[in-house]
Amino acid sequence: MTTFLTGWGRTAPTPATLARPRDLGELSELVAAAPVRGVVPRGLGRAYGDAAQNSGGLVLDCTGLDKWTFDDGRVTASGGVSLHELMTALVPRGWFVPVSPGTRHVTVGGAIAADVHGKNHHRDSSFGAHVRSLTLVTAGGTVRTLSPADPLFQATVGGMGLTGVIAEATFDCVPVESSRMLVDIERTADLDETMAAMASGDDRYRYTVAWIDLLARGRRLGRGVLTRGDHARRGTSDFAPRTLVRAPARAPGGLLNGLSVRAFNEAWYRKAPRRATVVQGIAPFFHPLDAVEGWNRMYGPRGFVQYQFVVPFGAEETLRRIVGTLSARGTVSFVPVLKRFGPGSGGLLSFPLPGWTLALDVPAGQRGLGELLRGFDELVARAGGRVYLAKDSRMRSDMMAEMYPSLQRWRRIRDEADPAGLFRSDLARRLGL
């Protein structure tokens, strides 16, 4: 079936043949018979850019690969199993996934291919660090079982689906005593106060994140709301999150503009207590936007660009410069978040490195946006940082080698596993991978 596909940002749709394998045998057959334009796996479509698109080629919808088992804190799951399904079953049993990104609607295969990170990266690294083995369908339909010591494993974690299709993975989970979170909330006056509070106190918490106001100026530049917590020891163990509201199917363009976002930022900042401890559910703490079905449609028909970068510790001035530039230009960004990263997982194209990461959503079509972000790319690369491939939709190919120093090693391993370049995507073509 030929269909047009986009990422979660809903920009740059391209046509591809979409197939949905139901088991390992069908998956291997489809990979072996892939067309000249190649093949790429796709999960629930939450990569923001073009990582799960393959113009004129084959895209494998892996959500039909949905079997999983659990034994003594360890999950073995097919690549198409969602983190939502796992959480719904595991939390009442007293377990939680090792890493959760900002949405639970991500597949296991997607979580590994993008090496997703969460609010606990400073303590627990990214998803790939918790994977004990992988079953990978490589070029020609060959099925390989990999351990973390295998170079192809290291190329697959964070490899954006370009080394093969993750058919199954085994990973460790985290024991929890309830479905509640004990959360400390702190309101900060500016970016320096936000960063100082995070640097001095994050190690006391398993999970930490800060919302910052990118439209605030002057002495209020980078003011924020810092949210840090851990799993509560007491409380109920139920986990049945619900959709609270649905975004309109055709939201008008310009709904999220300078006036509306500035009003939201002011209300959100004033609503937050100066300092308080509260109890929250897992879903509101980890996945607040999941309560709004189709929230990406709120940006209108042109969609949006998410830009996430990391700069190493010691390069704080680069972060300050980017925040200051966004504020001075009045760039509209909804719910920008700041986090601190710890050590990486060992994935050769994995995004996180020890340092500061900022993620922001920007409505597509803002005047000068492309030039602005290209300038940020250069600042980030010069500081020894990088842009997150799972969220990228516009970076130039010449930035890849500068941002990802293990790129050549990754290419050698990929070429050995796939000498004909069978696994391809729009992102791979754009970045010359």
Backbone torsions as a table, in degrees:
resi	resn	phi	psi	omega
1	MET	NA	123.5	177.8
2	THR	-88.6	131.7	-179.0
3	THR	-148.2	159.4	175.4
4	PHE	-90.7	132.7	-177.9
5	LEU	-123.4	146.7	171.4
6	THR	-133.6	172.5	168.8
7	GLY	-85.1	-175.1	-178.0
8	TRP	-63.9	-23.2	177.8
9	GLY	-75.9	-11.2	174.8
10	ARG	61.8	36.9	174.9
11	THR	-115.1	158.1	171.9
12	ALA	49.5	61.3	176.4
13	PRO	-66.8	143.4	176.6
14	THR	-136.7	151.6	-177.9
15	PRO	-86.0	145.8	176.5
16	ALA	-155.5	160.5	171.5
17	THR	-82.7	125.1	-177.2
18	LEU	-106.6	126.3	177.8
19	ALA	-127.8	148.9	-175.9
20	ARG	-126.4	89.6	178.6
21	PRO	-65.2	146.0	-177.6
22	ARG	-104.8	-13.6	179.2
23	ASP	-156.3	178.2	-175.7
24	LEU	-64.1	-36.9	179.4
25	GLY	-62.6	-47.2	178.0
26	GLU	-63.5	-39.5	179.3
27	LEU	-60.2	-47.5	-179.5
28	SER	-62.3	-40.5	179.4
29	GLU	-64.1	-42.7	-179.6
30	LEU	-65.7	-40.5	178.0
31	VAL	-65.3	-42.2	-178.8
32	ALA	-63.7	-30.4	-177.1
33	ALA	-102.0	19.9	-176.3
34	ALA	-60.7	145.3	-177.1
35	PRO	-75.8	179.2	-177.5
36	VAL	-58.7	-35.6	-178.7
37	ARG	-77.4	0.4	172.5
38	GLY	85.4	-169.7	-172.0
39	VAL	-147.0	148.7	174.1
40	VAL	-144.8	142.2	176.6
41	PRO	-79.4	155.9	178.2
42	ARG	-141.8	140.2	176.9
43	GLY	-104.2	-113.1	-177.5
44	LEU	-96.1	10.7	172.2
45	GLY	74.8	26.9	-177.2
46	ARG	-95.6	0.1	167.4
47	ALA	-64.9	133.1	-170.4
48	TYR	-74.2	-30.9	-175.9
49	GLY	-105.1	-132.5	-171.1
50	ASP	-107.5	24.0	-177.2
51	ALA	-67.4	-28.8	-178.5
52	ALA	-111.5	31.2	174.4
53	GLN	-117.6	151.8	-179.6
54	ASN	-150.4	84.1	-172.4
55	SER	-56.9	120.9	178.9
56	GLY	78.1	0.6	-178.3
57	GLY	-114.3	-154.1	-177.7
58	LEU	-108.2	133.9	173.2
59	VAL	-119.8	129.3	-178.1
60	LEU	-100.6	110.6	173.7
61	ASP	-75.7	106.2	-172.1
62	CYS	-90.1	7.1	-176.1
63	THR	-70.3	-12.0	174.3
64	GLY	-76.7	-12.0	175.9
65	LEU	-89.5	89.0	-163.8
66	ASP	-129.7	31.3	179.2
67	LYS	-97.8	145.7	175.6
68	TRP	-157.4	156.6	176.8
69	THR	-134.7	161.3	-178.7
70	PHE	-138.2	134.4	179.3
71	ASP	-150.7	114.1	172.0
72	ASP	52.0	51.0	175.0
73	GLY	85.1	5.1	-177.6
74	ARG	-125.8	130.9	179.4
75	VAL	-104.9	137.2	166.2
76	THR	-117.8	116.8	-171.1
77	ALA	-134.9	144.6	170.7
78	SER	-64.7	158.0	-175.5
79	GLY	-63.8	-22.6	-177.3
80	GLY	-91.1	0.3	178.4
81	VAL	-70.8	135.5	-178.7
82	SER	-88.6	152.4	174.3
83	LEU	-64.1	-30.3	176.1
84	HIS	-59.9	-47.2	179.4
85	GLU	-61.9	-42.5	-179.5
86	LEU	-65.0	-45.7	179.6
87	MET	-61.0	-43.4	-177.9
88	THR	-59.1	-36.1	-179.5
89	ALA	-86.6	-35.3	-170.9
90	LEU	-86.1	-36.7	-176.3
91	VAL	-58.0	-45.0	177.0
92	PRO	-62.9	-20.3	177.1
93	ARG	-87.6	-5.9	179.0
94	GLY	95.0	29.1	179.4
95	TRP	-138.1	157.0	179.6
96	PHE	-139.8	153.3	178.4
97	VAL	-63.7	150.9	-174.6
98	PRO	-66.4	-31.4	-179.6
99	VAL	-143.8	133.3	174.3
100	SER	-124.9	124.2	173.0
101	PRO	-73.8	-168.2	-176.1
102	GLY	-72.9	-6.7	172.8
103	THR	-132.9	144.0	175.8
104	ARG	-89.7	-4.3	-179.8
105	HIS	-88.8	61.3	179.5
106	VAL	-132.8	139.9	178.0
107	THR	-82.3	162.0	176.3
108	VAL	-60.1	-44.6	178.7
109	GLY	-61.4	-41.8	178.4
110	GLY	-66.7	-37.6	179.6
111	ALA	-62.9	-34.3	179.8
112	ILE	-81.4	-44.4	-178.5
113	ALA	-61.1	-34.6	177.1
114	ALA	-95.6	-3.0	-174.9
115	ASP	42.7	62.1	-172.3
116	VAL	-62.8	150.9	178.2
117	HIS	-119.1	164.5	178.5
118	GLY	-138.2	-161.2	-178.6
119	LYS	-73.9	-7.6	-178.4
120	ASN	-106.1	16.6	-175.9
121	HIS	-61.4	-35.9	-178.9
122	HIS	-62.0	-20.4	179.0
123	ARG	-107.2	-39.4	-166.5
124	ASP	-121.9	6.7	-178.8
125	SER	62.3	-159.0	-175.6
126	SER	-103.4	179.6	-170.1
127	PHE	-58.6	-41.0	-176.5
128	GLY	-59.9	-25.7	-179.8
129	ALA	-67.5	-15.8	-176.1
130	HIS	-106.1	0.5	-178.9
131	VAL	-85.4	131.3	-177.2
132	ARG	-100.6	-24.8	175.8
133	SER	-161.7	156.7	179.3
134	LEU	-132.7	142.7	165.7
135	THR	-107.7	118.2	-172.6
136	LEU	-119.9	129.2	173.1
137	VAL	-93.3	113.4	-174.9
138	THR	-102.9	-176.1	-176.5
139	ALA	-52.5	139.9	-178.2
140	GLY	82.6	0.2	-179.5
141	GLY	84.0	9.6	179.6
142	THR	-68.0	136.3	179.5
143	VAL	-102.9	124.4	-178.9
144	ARG	-125.6	141.0	174.7
145	THR	-104.8	126.5	-171.8
146	LEU	-122.0	144.3	172.0
147	SER	-107.2	166.8	-179.5
148	PRO	-59.4	-20.1	179.6
149	ALA	-80.0	-12.4	-177.5
150	ASP	-77.8	129.7	177.9
151	PRO	-55.4	-34.4	179.5
152	LEU	-69.2	-31.1	172.5
153	PHE	-60.3	-47.4	-178.3
154	GLN	-65.6	-29.8	177.1
155	ALA	-79.4	-24.0	-178.1
156	THR	-81.3	-38.1	177.1
157	VAL	-68.6	112.4	-174.6
158	GLY	83.2	4.1	-174.9
159	GLY	-83.7	5.1	172.1
160	MET	58.1	32.9	175.6
161	GLY	74.6	14.5	-173.9
162	LEU	-98.6	2.8	174.4
163	THR	-106.4	-13.5	-177.2
164	GLY	154.2	-176.2	179.6
165	VAL	-102.3	125.4	177.8
166	ILE	-76.4	105.5	-177.9
167	ALA	-84.9	-30.6	-177.3
168	GLU	-159.9	151.6	177.3
169	ALA	-147.3	148.6	174.3
170	THR	-116.9	129.0	-177.3
171	PHE	-148.1	158.6	-178.2
172	ASP	-87.7	148.5	177.3
173	CYS	-111.6	175.1	-175.8
174	VAL	-111.0	128.1	177.0
175	PRO	-71.9	137.2	176.6
176	VAL	-133.5	157.3	-177.4
177	GLU	-105.3	-7.9	178.3
178	SER	-162.2	177.0	176.4
179	SER	-99.3	20.3	-178.8
180	ARG	-112.3	155.2	178.0
181	MET	-119.2	135.6	173.2
182	LEU	-96.1	115.2	-164.8
183	VAL	-123.7	129.8	170.8
184	ASP	-97.4	128.9	179.7
185	ILE	-116.4	134.9	-178.7
186	GLU	-140.1	130.4	177.6
187	ARG	-93.7	131.8	-177.5
188	THR	-114.5	152.7	-171.9
189	ALA	-84.6	-28.1	-177.4
190	ASP	-160.7	178.5	-175.3
191	LEU	-63.6	-41.4	-179.1
192	ASP	-63.0	-40.0	178.1
193	GLU	-67.0	-38.8	177.8
194	THR	-60.5	-49.6	-177.7
195	MET	-66.8	-38.6	179.5
196	ALA	-65.1	-41.3	178.6
197	ALA	-64.3	-40.4	179.6
198	MET	-68.0	-44.7	-178.2
199	ALA	-63.8	-34.9	-176.0
200	SER	-88.7	-21.4	-172.1
201	GLY	-124.0	-10.7	-174.8
202	ASP	-60.3	-33.7	-176.1
203	ASP	-65.2	-13.7	177.9
204	ARG	-83.1	-6.5	-175.5
205	TYR	-126.2	148.8	174.9
206	ARG	-77.1	-35.4	-175.4
207	TYR	-124.6	135.3	179.6
208	THR	-154.5	142.2	178.3
209	VAL	-158.7	151.9	176.3
210	ALA	-128.3	131.0	166.5
211	TRP	-86.5	134.7	177.4
212	ILE	-126.1	150.2	-177.5
213	ASP	-91.8	105.5	-177.7
214	LEU	-83.5	-4.0	176.1
215	LEU	-99.0	-10.7	177.8
216	ALA	-69.7	148.6	-177.1
217	ARG	-131.3	172.5	176.1
218	GLY	62.2	-135.0	-178.4
219	ARG	-66.4	-16.3	-179.5
220	ARG	-93.6	2.0	-176.4
221	LEU	-52.9	123.8	177.8
222	GLY	74.2	17.3	175.4
223	ARG	-57.5	153.9	-173.5
224	GLY	-155.0	179.2	173.5
225	VAL	-125.5	114.3	-177.2
226	LEU	-95.3	127.1	-177.2
227	THR	-124.6	119.9	-177.6
228	ARG	-137.5	142.5	-177.7
229	GLY	-168.1	-172.6	178.2
230	ASP	-152.8	169.9	178.3
231	HIS	-66.7	130.7	-179.8
232	ALA	-72.4	146.7	-179.7
233	ARG	-82.5	-18.2	-179.9
234	ARG	-126.8	153.7	178.9
235	GLY	133.9	176.9	-179.3
236	THR	-74.7	162.8	-179.2
237	SER	-110.1	12.1	-179.8
238	ASP	-71.7	148.5	175.9
239	PHE	-148.7	98.3	-179.7
240	ALA	-143.0	65.8	-177.8
241	PRO	-63.0	146.3	-177.2
242	ARG	-124.8	155.7	171.2
243	THR	-75.5	126.1	-178.3
244	LEU	-93.1	-29.2	-178.6
245	VAL	-155.3	153.0	177.7
246	ARG	-114.0	132.7	176.3
247	ALA	-68.9	147.1	178.6
248	PRO	-61.4	146.9	-178.0
249	ALA	-61.8	-33.1	-178.9
250	ARG	-132.8	75.5	177.3
251	ALA	-69.8	141.4	-179.8
252	PRO	-70.6	151.8	174.7
253	GLY	-66.2	150.2	176.9
254	GLY	84.8	4.1	179.6
255	LEU	-62.6	-40.5	175.0
256	LEU	-96.4	96.9	-177.3
257	ASN	-126.4	-176.9	-177.4
258	GLY	-57.4	-42.0	-178.7
259	LEU	-68.9	-46.9	-176.5
260	SER	-68.7	-40.9	-179.2
261	VAL	-71.7	-37.2	177.2
262	ARG	-62.9	-40.3	177.7
263	ALA	-65.7	-41.9	177.5
264	PHE	-61.3	-46.3	-178.3
265	ASN	-59.0	-43.5	-179.5
266	GLU	-64.0	-44.0	-180.0
267	ALA	-66.0	-41.5	-178.4
268	TRP	-65.4	-40.5	-179.7
269	TYR	-68.1	-44.7	-178.1
270	ARG	-69.6	-30.5	179.4
271	LYS	-67.0	-32.9	-176.5
272	ALA	-69.5	138.3	176.4
273	PRO	-71.0	154.0	176.0
274	ARG	-60.5	-38.0	175.6
275	ARG	-164.3	128.3	-178.2
276	ALA	-162.0	159.2	173.3
277	THR	-118.2	127.9	-177.1
278	VAL	-132.9	165.0	173.8
279	VAL	-108.7	128.9	179.4
280	GLN	-127.9	159.6	171.0
281	GLY	-77.8	164.7	178.8
282	ILE	-60.1	-46.3	-176.1
283	ALA	-62.5	-50.0	178.4
284	PRO	-62.1	-31.6	-178.0
285	PHE	-75.5	-47.2	-175.0
286	PHE	-90.6	-35.5	-167.8
287	HIS	-133.0	55.8	-176.0
288	PRO	-60.8	-35.6	-177.9
289	LEU	-73.4	-19.1	177.3
290	ASP	-65.2	-17.6	177.8
291	ALA	-71.3	-14.2	178.8
292	VAL	-109.5	103.0	-178.6
293	GLU	-66.9	128.7	179.6
294	GLY	68.3	36.3	-176.2
295	TRP	-62.6	-22.8	179.2
296	ASN	-65.1	-19.6	178.6
297	ARG	-72.6	-15.5	-179.0
298	MET	-65.0	-16.2	179.9
299	TYR	-83.2	-1.8	177.9
300	GLY	88.6	179.9	-172.7
301	PRO	-65.8	-21.7	-179.1
302	ARG	-83.1	-12.5	177.6
303	GLY	78.0	-161.1	-177.5
304	PHE	-148.9	163.7	176.7
305	VAL	-112.0	129.3	169.1
306	GLN	-102.3	132.7	179.8
307	TYR	-119.7	118.5	176.2
308	GLN	-129.8	129.6	178.8
309	PHE	-132.1	162.6	172.0
310	VAL	-131.7	140.1	171.5
311	VAL	-125.1	144.7	-176.1
312	PRO	-68.8	158.2	172.2
313	PHE	-56.3	137.3	-174.1
314	GLY	102.5	-14.4	179.0
315	ALA	-109.8	32.8	-178.2
316	GLU	-60.4	-28.1	-178.8
317	GLU	-65.4	-31.5	176.3
318	THR	-64.7	-43.5	176.8
319	LEU	-60.9	-46.2	179.8
320	ARG	-60.9	-40.2	-178.6
321	ARG	-64.6	-42.1	180.0
322	ILE	-66.2	-45.1	178.3
323	VAL	-61.1	-42.8	179.3
324	GLY	-63.6	-39.2	178.8
325	THR	-66.0	-44.0	178.4
326	LEU	-60.7	-42.0	179.6
327	SER	-65.8	-46.4	-177.4
328	ALA	-63.0	-34.2	-179.6
329	ARG	-83.7	-11.9	-176.8
330	GLY	68.3	31.8	-178.4
331	THR	-65.7	125.6	-177.8
332	VAL	-76.9	123.5	177.0
333	SER	-143.0	127.6	-177.2
334	PHE	-96.2	126.2	176.2
335	VAL	52.9	60.2	172.6
336	PRO	-72.0	139.0	-176.8
337	VAL	-127.7	142.8	-179.3
338	LEU	-117.9	133.8	177.9
339	LYS	-139.0	166.4	173.0
340	ARG	-111.0	133.4	177.5
341	PHE	-99.6	149.7	170.3
342	GLY	-103.7	-156.0	-179.1
343	PRO	-60.9	149.4	179.4
344	GLY	-77.3	177.4	-175.3
345	SER	-90.9	-13.5	-175.3
346	GLY	100.1	-5.8	175.2
347	GLY	-65.0	132.8	-171.6
348	LEU	-67.2	-31.1	175.9
349	LEU	-112.1	19.1	177.6
350	SER	-66.2	142.4	-174.5
351	PHE	-75.8	-48.5	-170.2
352	PRO	-66.2	144.1	167.6
353	LEU	-144.0	157.9	-177.3
354	PRO	-57.0	119.0	-178.1
355	GLY	161.9	-158.3	-177.2
356	TRP	-105.5	135.3	176.9
357	THR	-126.0	136.3	177.9
358	LEU	-124.8	132.3	177.5
359	ALA	-122.3	135.9	179.4
360	LEU	-144.6	143.0	174.1
361	ASP	-98.2	131.2	-178.9
362	VAL	-129.4	124.0	177.1
363	PRO	-55.4	133.0	179.1
364	ALA	-65.2	148.0	175.9
365	GLY	97.0	-3.4	176.5
366	GLN	-63.6	138.6	-176.9
367	ARG	-60.0	129.4	176.3
368	GLY	76.4	9.7	-175.3
369	LEU	-63.8	-44.0	-179.0
370	GLY	-59.9	-46.4	179.3
371	GLU	-63.6	-40.7	-179.8
372	LEU	-60.2	-49.2	-176.7
373	LEU	-70.4	-32.8	174.8
374	ARG	-62.9	-38.2	175.8
375	GLY	-64.8	-39.0	176.6
376	PHE	-64.3	-40.4	177.6
377	ASP	-53.8	-45.6	-177.2
378	GLU	-67.2	-39.8	176.8
379	LEU	-62.6	-45.2	-178.2
380	VAL	-63.6	-46.2	-179.4
381	ALA	-63.3	-41.3	-179.8
382	ARG	-63.0	-29.5	-180.0
383	ALA	-85.2	-0.8	-178.7
384	GLY	87.4	19.0	-178.9
385	GLY	-104.6	-167.3	-177.6
386	ARG	-157.2	166.9	176.9
387	VAL	-105.7	145.5	-176.3
388	TYR	-78.2	118.9	-176.4
389	LEU	-66.0	-32.2	-178.3
390	ALA	-67.4	-16.9	180.0
391	LYS	-113.2	-5.2	-175.3
392	ASP	-80.2	143.1	175.1
393	SER	-138.8	6.1	-171.6
394	ARG	-151.6	1.1	-177.0
395	MET	-66.9	149.7	177.8
396	ARG	-81.3	152.1	-176.9
397	SER	-66.2	-29.6	-176.2
398	ASP	-69.4	-12.0	180.0
399	MET	-85.1	-17.4	-172.7
400	MET	-60.4	-53.2	-176.0
401	ALA	-63.4	-33.3	-179.6
402	GLU	-70.9	-37.6	-178.1
403	MET	-83.3	-31.4	-174.9
404	TYR	-118.9	89.2	-174.4
405	PRO	-65.6	-17.3	178.3
406	SER	-90.8	11.5	-174.6
407	LEU	-59.6	-45.3	-177.7
408	GLN	-64.8	-39.3	176.5
409	ARG	-64.2	-41.5	178.0
410	TRP	-60.2	-43.4	-179.7
411	ARG	-62.0	-40.6	179.6
412	ARG	-62.2	-43.8	179.7
413	ILE	-67.2	-44.4	178.7
414	ARG	-60.5	-44.4	-177.7
415	ASP	-65.6	-33.0	177.3
416	GLU	-67.8	-38.7	179.6
417	ALA	-79.4	-26.8	-174.3
418	ASP	-141.9	70.6	-173.8
419	PRO	-63.1	-25.4	-179.5
420	ALA	-89.5	-1.3	-180.0
421	GLY	66.8	44.5	-177.8
422	LEU	-66.8	-40.9	-176.6
423	PHE	-86.3	115.7	-175.1
424	ARG	-140.3	159.3	175.5
425	SER	-151.4	167.8	175.9
426	ASP	-61.2	-38.1	177.7
427	LEU	-62.7	-42.5	-178.7
428	ALA	-63.0	-41.2	178.4
429	ARG	-66.1	-44.2	-177.4
430	ARG	-63.5	-38.0	-175.7
431	LEU	-98.1	1.6	178.0
432	GLY	68.3	33.6	179.9
433	LEU	-81.0	NA	NA
